[in-house]
Amino acid sequence: MQLELHDFEPDLSNLSEAERDAYEAVRLGDLGPREYQRDRGYSSPGTVSNLLARAERKIDGGAT
C-alpha cells in the first residue's frame, strides 16, 4: 500500500474556523504567531497562543 501526503496531515475537521486558520497559518504555513496576530488584527499574541493550544489539544487528544 502506497502512502499519500494526506496520510500524514493532521485532521483539522474538529477545529473551529479561528483555530483552523491559526493552525494552518502558523503550524503548517510560514507565519509566526506575532506576524499572524498582527495580520489578523488580534490585540494580543496570547490570543493566537490560545487558539493554537486549543487546536493542538483537539488534534492530539480529541479534547474539546
ABEGO torsion letter per residue (X at the ends): XBBBAAAABBBAAABBAAAAAAAAAAAABABBAAAAAAAAGBABAAAAAAAAAAAAAAAAAGBX
